[in-house]
Amino acid sequence: MRILKEVYDSRHNEFLPQFSVECVILAFNDNVLKVLLRRVDMGDNWILPWGLVHKEEDVDETAERVLKESTSIENSYVKQFYLFGQKDRTDKELADKILTTIQPKDAENHWLRSRFLSLAYYALVEYGKVRMEPEEGEELSWFNVDKLPSLFAKHDQVIKIALRTIRSNIGYVPLGRKMLPEKFTMPELRAIYECILGQELDRRNFQRKMISTGLIIPLNETLKKGAHKSPHLYCFDKEKYQELLDNDQELVRIIL
């Protein structure tokens, strides 16, 4: 189990004690915005994927490692957004269960029972590319961001702040580029923005504004959907998109 391995390794001074990275991993499927959560057999509550910071790695590298371990995805969009340091975030009951398993010396004063600082990241992934490989004693599952289960250590607040951060910077966040397949429909793209913003967007205005960015290319293809009218397919101009992203320039302006 990853948690136990990291705590055990930290006894050998390989990790920074009392400092962790938490990842809000978001994906879009069936017109629903989902977050990936994790549960271990020592606790009833679900938690965000997290990891301890190796002394020889940058914190961004830790976040990338947590993402890869949870989804098998590399080189996605991972963004740091908040440092959590509330004095009451530590769950001593769960810490005691972990310490009972690994049986360190002086468990009563082990750093795992002390106050933690957690650096939070959000990651955008394409749902169809995720390959979850939970270890023994571990579960990984997607949940609707509006229907979360019971969560550990106020992780529901971490998710809320991640969504609020994305919403406040929505013109600069590559939502469609990172969460949709290479070919997508305009209703799919609009649905992602509606999920983040929590309100409906005018169909015609949205399409006009997206096309006007010059970042979206109409394809001479349609999505086959049974007897219903097949929507047109689009793709992103990857080079133009990446250039704006690399220079922290606005990708699209959403006017409500």
N, C-alpha and C positions, 0 to 999 in steps of 0.2 A: 504494500500500500504506500502511495507516494508520501502521504503525511508522515507516516512512521519512519520511512527512509530518511526524509529530510530532517526530522527531529533527531534521529539517531546520529546522522552524519554531523549535525551541529555540535554534538558532544566532542567531536574532533576538530572543532573550530573551523569548519568548512563554510558555515553560513553565518550571517549576521543575526545575532539573537534579538528577539523582540521587534523585528522589522520584516514586513511581508509585502507582497504584491498581490492585489486582487484584480481579477479581470471580469468585466461585464461583456460577455460574448453574445453579440446580437446577430440574428438571422431573420430572413423573411420567407414565410411559406404559407400557401393557401390564404393569402391576403391577411396574414396575422404576423405581427412582430413578436419574435420569440427570444428568450434568453436561456442560455445553457447553465444548468445548475448541477451540483454534485452532492452526493450523500455517501457517508461511510457508515459501516455497521456499528460504530461506537456512538452514533448520535441519531436522534429522530429528525432533526431539522436539516433542511437542505442548505447548502452554502454555495457561494461563488467559487469558481476555480481559482486557486491561489497557490502561492509558492514562497518559500524563503529565498532570500537573496544571497547568492554565492559571493564570497569575498572577492573572487576573481572575475565577476561579471558586472556589467552595467545594469541598472534597474530596468532599462528598456529591453535588455537581453533576457532578463528574468521574465518579463511580460510575454516576450516572444516564445520563451520556453514553455510557459504555462499554456499559451494558446496551442502550441504544437502538441503537447501532451494530452490536451483535452479534445482536440479536433483533427489532428494530423495535418493541419494547414500551416504553411509557412508563408512569410512575405505578404501577409494581409495588412489591412489598415489598423494599426494599434496606436491609440492616443492616450497619453497621460492626462488626467483631468482633476484629481483631487487627492489631498492627503488627509486621512482620517486618524485622529489621535485622541478621541474621547477617552476619558479615564475609565469608563464603565463598559468598554467594548469586549474585554476579555471574558470568555466563558470558562470559568475555573472548573466547572463540572466536566466539560468535555476534555479540558486539559488533564484533569486527574485520570480520566479513562485512558487517555493516550499514555500517560506516565506509568499507569499500572501495567500497560502492555510492554513498554520498553524497559521498565524498572531501572531508571538511572540512580546514581548515588544522590542522596539529599534531594529527593523528589519534592519535598515540601518547599524548598527554596529554588526550584528549577525555574529558569527564565520563561518557560512556557506558561506559567501561572501568573506572570507579571503583565503589566500594561504593554500593549502592542501599538506600534505605528504601522499603518497600512497605506501604501501608495496605490491608488486606483487607476486603472486603465479601462477604456472600452475598445472593443474590437468588432469590426464589421466583417462578416463572412458570408459566403454563398452556401445556402443550406444544403444544396445537392452535392457539394464537395466535401462536406464534413464526414469524417470517418472516426467514430468514437470507439475507443478501445479501453474500457474501464478495467482496472486491475481487480484482483480478488478482494472482496469486501467493499467494493466501491460501485456506485451507480452514477451514471451521467444521463441527463434527460433534458429535453426542451420544454419550456413552459411559456404560455402566453404572458406577456409583460403585465397584462391587466388581471391575470388570475394566478397570482403567485402562491406557492405553498408556504408553510411555516418556515421561516428563515433564521439562520444563526446570526448572532452578533449584529443586528440591525442591518443586515445586507440588503433588506428592502429599501433602506434609505440610500445605499450606494447605487442601486439601480435607478432610483428616482432622480438622483443628482446626475447620473450619467445621461439619462434621457433629457433632463433639463439643459444640460450642457450642450448636447447635440442640437436641441431645439433652438437655443440662443445663437448657435453658430451654423445654422442649417445651410446657409449659402456656400459654406466652405468645406462641408463634410461630403465625401464621395459616396453618398448613400447608394444610388443606383449602380455605380461603377463597381462597387465591392460586394453588393448584396444580390445582384441579379445575374443570370447567365449571360453569355456573350450576346445572344439575341434575345430581345425582350419586347413586350408590348407597352404601349403608352399607358394603358390602364394599370399595368403592374407597377410601372415607375411612379405613377400618381398615388397608388395605394400606399407605397412606402412613405411618401411625404405626408399623406393623410394620417397614417399611424403615428408618426413622430409628432406631428402638430396637434393631433387629437381633434381634427375637424375636416370636413369635406372641402375640396378645392374644385373650382369651376373647370369642367373638362376641357372646354375650348381654350380658355385663357391659359391653362396649364400647358397644353400641347403647344400653343403658339409660343409661349415663353421658353419652353424647353428647346424647341427647334431653333429659335432665334439666338441661342447661345453659340451655335456653330459646333457644338460638341457632340451632337446626336445625328447619326446618318440614317435616313430612311432606306430600308431594304426592299427589293422587289420580291418580297416574300410575305406570306401570311401564316398565322398560327392556326392549324387545323383543329377546330373544336366542334366536331359533330355537325349537326344540322344548323347550328347557329352561324351567324355571320362571322367570318374569320377576321380577327384584328390584324392590322399590319405589324410587321416586325421592324425593329430598329437595332442599331448597335452604337457604341460610343467611338468617337475618334480618339483612340488611345493616346497618340502622341500629343495632341492638343490638350487633352484632359490632364495628362501627366505633367505637362509643362506648367499649367496653371496651379496644379497641386504642389509641385515642387517649389513654386514661388509664392505660396500662400495667398493666391489670388482667388477672388470670388468665382465660384463655378456657376452659380445660378442665383438669381434674385427672386425669392418668393414673396409676393405682395398679397397680403390677406385682405 
